[in-house]
C-alpha cells in the first residue's frame, strides 16, 4: 500500500471547493481519472495505492463500479455547487492497480457514467491500463465498442529474470499476443517499461527495448526504477538481498532508450515518454504536466481544479463507507499559493518537449539561461529563440535544471 497522504487541511464532508477554483475554468481542459485499486499480487517495487484480495477487509471488488459511479455523480454536483462551470471530459484514464481485473462491463459502466454526467468531447482520448495477462480479444473488443480508444500495457521488461525480480506475473511471450488483440480491436497501444532493476544489465535492457519496438506500439514509456520506502524491494535492498540501482547505469539505460527509440521513429515529448508522431502522445498525461483540471475518482485518487488539490481516503473500505453515506471521500486538500503554483508550473513544463517560455521566468531564473546553455543542459537555438527546451543531458538532470530556473 502507498505511503502517507500529503500534508494538507481537512476536507469538508460536502466536498465543496473554494470559489477561487472557478476562475478561468472555462479556458482549461477537464479530465477524469478513475482509480481501480485492485491487483492480483503486489509487486515488490510498487508504492501505488493498491490492494490484493486478502487486504480488502470485506469490501467486494464487484461493488466497486457502483461506488465509483456515485462519486462521478457527486463530483458534478460539487463542481456545480462550488460555481465551477460544467465542462465535458477531454480525456478519461483508468489506472490502478489493474483496472482490467474488473469485468469489462464494469469499466464500461464507469465510462458511461462519465459520459452521462459530464459529457465527453468528440475525439476524446479514453485509456485503460492493463496487465498483459488480464485481457483477451473479447475483453478489448468490448472496451472499444464502448468508446475506449487506447490501452497501456504494463510490459516492464522482456527478460524473465528481470520480471521475476520485479515480481511481475505475466509471461513476456504474451505481450505480442495482447498487442495484436488490441490492434484487432481497433485500440491504440502503449507499452510501459521499467529500467534499472537490481541485476539488470545493459544487454537485458537492450533486449527489452528491441522487443517493445518490435511490436510497433504507438507510444512507449520508460521509467527508471525508484526504490520507495516501505516497499518489499526497499527491505530486500536494506537486507543485502538485492543491490541498490546504480544511478550511472540508469543514465546509460536512458541514453540507450532515447537512441533506440529515435532510430525506430519515436520522438520524446516528456522526459519518460516517446510516441510515433504528436497524435499518439498521451493527452491525459500532458494535461497533468500542463496543470489542467482533473477529477480523480476512487480510493486514494488525487484531483486538481484551479489550484485546489485534494485526495481521497485510501482504503477501499473507508472509501465505500464515505460514498454510501453520501459524503465526499476527500481526506484532505490544499489551496496552492502563487509561489507554489509557479514552482509547479516550471517543474512540470520544463519536463515536456515544448518546454517553457524564457519570458515567463523570474528575472533571476532568466539569468541562469546562459549558464544552462554553456553546460549543454538546454538547447541553445531554442533558448535564443525564447524557449527553454532540455537537451538529452538536460533530461538526465531535469531536477537540477528546474532548481536553477527557480533561483530566487
C-alpha positions in Angstrom: 0.0 0.0 0.0 1.1 3.6 -0.6 2.8 5.8 1.9 1.1 8.6 3.9 -1.1 11.3 2.4 0.4 14.7 1.7 0.2 17.3 4.5 -2.9 19.4 4.0 -6.1 20.7 5.5 -9.1 18.5 6.3 -11.6 18.3 3.5 -15.3 19.1 4.3 -17.7 16.2 4.2 -19.8 18.0 1.5 -16.7 18.2 -0.7 -17.3 21.8 -1.8 -14.1 23.6 -3.0 -13.2 27.2 -2.8 -14.7 29.7 -5.2 -11.2 30.6 -6.5 -11.1 27.2 -8.3 -13.7 28.6 -10.8 -11.5 31.4 -12.0 -10.5 30.8 -15.6 -12.0 27.3 -15.6 -13.7 27.7 -18.9 -10.3 28.1 -20.6 -8.8 24.9 -19.0 -9.2 21.3 -20.2 -11.0 18.9 -17.8 -10.2 15.3 -17.5 -11.3 12.3 -15.3 -9.1 9.8 -13.7 -10.7 6.6 -12.4 -8.5 4.6 -10.0 -9.2 0.9 -9.7 -7.2 -0.1 -6.6 -7.1 -3.9 -7.1 -4.2 -6.2 -8.0 -3.8 -9.9 -8.2 -0.5 -9.8 -6.4 1.6 -6.9 -5.0 4.8 -6.3 -6.9 7.7 -5.7 -4.6 8.6 -2.3 -6.0 5.1 -0.9 -6.1 4.1 2.1 -3.8 0.8 2.8 -5.5 -2.5 2.7 -3.6 -3.4 -0.9 -4.5 -4.9 -3.9 -2.6 -4.9 -7.7 -3.1 -7.9 -9.8 -2.3 -6.7 -10.5 1.2 -6.3 -6.8 2.1 -9.8 -5.6 1.3 -11.4 -6.0 4.8 -14.7 -7.4 3.5 -15.0 -5.0 0.5 -16.1 -6.7 -2.7 -14.5 -5.8 -6.0 -17.8 -6.5 -7.6 -19.3 -3.5 -5.8 -16.6 -1.0 -6.8 -18.1 0.2 -10.1 -21.3 1.2 -8.4 -19.4 3.2 -5.8 -17.3 4.9 -8.5 -20.4 5.9 -10.4 -21.7 7.5 -7.2 -18.6 9.6 -6.9 -18.8 10.6 -10.6 -22.3 11.9 -10.0 -21.3 13.6 -6.7 -18.3 15.3 -8.5 -20.6 17.0 -10.9 -22.8 18.3 -8.1 -19.9 19.5 -6.1 -18.4 21.4 -9.0 -21.8 23.0 -9.8 -22.4 24.0 -6.2 -18.9 25.4 -6.0 -19.5 27.6 -9.0 -17.2 25.8 -11.4 -18.6 25.8 -14.9 -19.6 22.4 -16.4 -17.1 21.1 -19.0 -17.1 17.8 -20.9 -14.1 15.5 -20.3 -11.3 15.9 -22.9 -9.6 12.7 -21.5 -10.6 9.8 -19.4 -8.0 7.5 -17.9 -8.5 4.2 -15.9 -5.4 3.5 -13.8 -4.5 1.3 -10.9 -3.9 -1.2 -9.6 -5.1 -3.3 -12.5 -8.3 -1.8 -13.9 -8.8 -4.9 -16.2 -9.1 -7.2 -13.2 -12.7 -6.0 -13.2 -15.0 -7.4 -15.8 -15.1 -5.2 -19.0 -18.7 -4.2 -18.4 -17.7 -2.7 -15.1 -15.3 -0.4 -16.8 -17.9 0.4 -19.4 -20.4 1.3 -16.8 -18.0 3.8 -15.2 -17.2 5.3 -18.6 -20.9 5.6 -19.3 -21.3 7.4 -16.0 -18.7 10.0 -17.0 -20.3 10.4 -20.4 -23.8 10.8 -19.0 -22.7 13.1 -16.1 -20.1 15.4 -17.7 -20.2 14.6 -21.4 -17.1 13.7 -23.4 -15.7 15.8 -26.1 -15.7 14.4 -29.7 -12.4 12.6 -30.3 -11.6 12.3 -26.6 -8.7 10.1 -25.6 -10.1 7.2 -23.3 -7.4 4.9 -21.9 -7.1 2.0 -19.6 -4.0 0.4 -18.1 -3.8 -3.4 -18.3 -1.5 -6.2 -17.4 -0.7 -8.5 -20.4 -2.3 -11.4 -18.5 -5.5 -9.6 -17.7 -7.3 -9.3 -21.0 -8.3 -11.2 -24.1 -9.6 -10.2 -27.5 -13.3 -10.3 -26.5 -12.5 -8.0 -23.5 -10.6 -5.5 -25.6 -13.4 -5.5 -28.3 -16.0 -4.7 -25.6 -13.9 -1.7 -24.4 -13.5 -0.4 -28.0 -17.2 -0.7 -28.6 -17.9 1.3 -25.5 -15.7 4.2 -26.7 -12.2 3.3 -25.3 -9.5 4.5 -27.7 -6.3 3.3 -26.1 -4.8 0.6 -23.9 -1.5 0.9 -22.0 0.1 -2.5 -21.2 2.5 -2.9 -18.3 5.2 -4.8 -20.2 8.1 -3.6 -17.9 10.7 -6.0 -19.3 11.1 -8.8 -21.9 13.6 -10.6 -19.7 12.1 -13.3 -17.4 14.8 -12.9 -14.8 14.1 -9.1 -14.6 10.3 -9.7 -14.4 10.9 -12.2 -11.6 12.9 -9.6 -9.6 10.1 -7.1 -10.1 7.6 -9.8 -9.2 5.6 -9.3 -12.3 3.4 -12.3 -13.1 3.0 -12.2 -16.8 4.9 -14.3 -19.4 6.8 -11.9 -21.7 5.8 -14.0 -24.7 2.2 -12.9 -24.1 2.9 -9.2 -24.9 2.9 -9.7 -28.7 -0.4 -11.6 -28.4 -2.2 -8.8 -26.4 -0.8 -6.1 -28.7 -2.1 -8.0 -31.7 -5.5 -8.3 -30.0 -5.6 -4.6 -29.2 -4.8 -3.8 -32.8 -7.5 -6.1 -34.0 -10.0 -4.5 -31.6 -9.0 -1.1 -33.0 -7.3 0.4 -30.0 -4.1 2.4 -29.9 -1.3 0.7 -27.9 1.2 2.0 -25.4 3.8 -0.2 -23.7 5.3 0.7 -20.3 8.9 -0.3 -19.5 11.0 0.0 -16.3 14.8 0.2 -16.3 17.4 -0.1 -13.5 16.0 -3.3 -11.8 18.6 -4.8 -9.5 20.7 -7.2 -11.6 19.5 -5.9 -14.9 22.3 -5.5 -17.5 22.6 -3.1 -20.4 22.1 -6.2 -22.6 18.9 -7.0 -20.8 17.6 -3.5 -21.3 18.5 -3.5 -25.0 16.6 -6.8 -25.4 13.5 -5.2 -23.7 13.7 -2.1 -25.8 14.0 -4.1 -29.0 11.1 -6.4 -28.0 8.9 -3.4 -27.3 9.9 -1.6 -30.5 9.3 -4.8 -32.4 5.6 -4.6 -31.5 5.4 -1.2 -33.2 3.2 0.3 -30.5 2.0 3.9 -30.9 3.6 5.0 -27.6 6.3 3.8 -25.2 7.0 4.9 -21.7 10.3 4.1 -20.0 10.6 4.8 -16.2 13.7 4.4 -14.0 13.0 2.1 -11.1 12.6 4.1 -7.9 13.1 2.3 -4.6 10.2 3.6 -2.4 10.4 3.4 1.4 8.2 0.8 2.8 8.2 -1.5 -0.2 9.3 -5.1 -0.2 12.1 -4.1 -2.7 13.4 -1.5 -0.2 13.6 -4.1 2.5 15.3 -6.6 0.2 18.0 -4.0 -0.6 18.4 -3.0 3.0 19.0 -6.7 3.9 21.5 -7.0 1.1 19.4 -9.5 -0.9 19.4 -7.1 -3.9 21.7 -4.3 -5.0 20.6 -0.7 -5.0 20.1 0.5 -8.6 23.2 2.3 -9.8 22.5 5.9 -11.0 25.2 6.0 -13.6 24.0 2.7 -15.1 20.4 4.1 -15.1 21.7 7.1 -17.1 23.3 4.7 -19.6 19.9 2.9 -19.8 18.1 6.1 -20.5 20.6 7.2 -23.2 20.2 3.8 -24.9 16.5 4.1 -24.8 16.4 7.5 -26.3 18.8 6.5 -29.1 17.0 3.2 -30.0 13.6 4.8 -29.8 14.7 7.7 -32.0 16.1 5.3 -34.6 12.7 3.5 -34.6 10.8 6.7 -35.3 9.7 7.6 -31.7 10.1 11.1 -30.6 10.3 12.1 -26.9 7.7 14.6 -25.7 8.2 14.2 -22.0 11.2 13.0 -20.1 9.9 9.4 -19.8 7.6 9.2 -22.8 8.0 8.7 -26.5 5.4 8.5 -29.3 5.0 8.0 -33.1 4.0 11.5 -34.1 2.3 14.1 -31.9 -1.1 12.4 -32.4 -0.1 9.5 -30.3 1.1 11.5 -27.3 -0.8 10.7 -24.1 -3.1 13.7 -23.9 -4.3 12.7 -20.4 -0.8 12.8 -19.0 0.0 16.0 -20.9 -2.9 17.6 -19.0 -1.1 16.9 -15.7 2.1 18.4 -16.9 0.2 21.5 -18.2 -1.7 21.9 -14.9 -5.2 21.3 -16.4 -8.1 20.4 -14.2 -9.0 16.8 -13.4 -11.2 14.9 -11.0 -9.8 11.7 -9.5 -12.3 9.0 -8.8 -11.7 6.2 -6.3 -9.7 5.3 -3.2 -6.5 7.5 -2.8 -7.2 9.3 -6.1 -5.9 12.9 -6.3 -7.8 15.8 -8.0 -6.9 19.3 -9.1 -9.2 22.1 -10.1 -7.9 25.7 -10.4 -5.1 25.5 -7.9 -7.1 23.5 -5.4 -5.8 20.0 -4.9 -7.3 17.2 -2.8 -7.0 13.5 -2.2 -9.4 10.7 -1.3 -9.3 8.3 1.7 -7.0 5.4 0.7 -8.6 2.1 1.8 -11.5 0.8 -0.4 -13.4 0.1 2.9 -13.1 3.7 4.1 -14.0 4.9 0.6 -17.1 2.7 0.4 -18.2 4.0 3.8 -18.0 7.6 2.8 -19.6 7.1 -0.6 -22.5 5.0 0.7 -23.1 7.6 3.4 -23.5 10.3 0.9 -20.3 12.1 2.0 -17.3 13.2 -0.1 -14.5 10.7 0.0 -11.9 13.5 0.2 -9.5 13.1 3.1 -7.6 16.4 2.8 -6.8 19.2 0.4 -4.7 22.3 -0.1 -5.1 25.5 -2.0 -1.9 26.3 -3.7 -0.5 29.8 -3.2 1.0 31.7 -6.1 4.6 30.8 -5.3 3.7 27.0 -5.2 1.8 27.2 -8.4 4.7 29.0 -10.1 7.2 26.3 -8.8 4.9 23.6 -10.1 4.5 25.3 -13.5 8.2 25.5 -14.0 8.8 22.0 -12.7 6.1 20.4 -15.0 6.5 22.4 -18.2 10.3 22.0 -18.2 9.8 18.2 -18.5 7.9 18.4 -21.8 9.5 18.9 -25.2 7.8 22.2 -25.8 9.4 23.5 -22.7 8.7 26.8 -21.1 9.0 30.4 -22.4 12.0 32.2 -21.1 10.0 35.4 -20.7 7.7 33.7 -18.1 10.6 33.0 -15.7 11.7 35.3 -12.8 14.5 37.8 -13.5 16.9 35.6 -11.6 15.7 32.5 -13.5 16.3 34.2 -16.8 19.9 35.0 -15.7 20.5 31.2 -15.5 19.8 30.6 -19.1 23.3 31.5 -20.4 24.8 29.1 -17.9 22.4 26.3 -18.8 23.3 26.7 -22.4 27.0 26.6 -21.6 26.5 23.4 -19.6 24.6 21.9 -22.5 21.5 21.3 -20.4 19.2 23.3 -22.6 19.0 23.7 -26.4 20.9 26.9 -27.4 18.9 27.7 -30.5 15.6 27.3 -28.7 16.8 29.4 -25.8 17.9 32.2 -28.1 14.5 32.0 -29.7 12.9 32.4 -26.3 12.1 28.9 -25.1 13.7 26.5 -22.5 14.0 23.0 -24.1 16.0 20.3 -22.5 18.9 18.5 -24.2 19.5 14.8 -23.7 21.9 15.7 -20.8 19.3 18.1 -19.5 16.7 15.4 -19.4 19.0 13.3 -17.3 19.5 16.3 -14.9 16.0 17.8 -15.2 15.6 18.4 -11.5 18.9 20.3 -11.4 17.7 22.4 -14.3 14.5 23.2 -12.6 16.3 24.2 -9.4 18.4 26.7 -11.3 15.4 28.2 -13.2 13.7 28.7 -9.8 16.6 30.6 -8.4 15.4 33.4 -6.1 
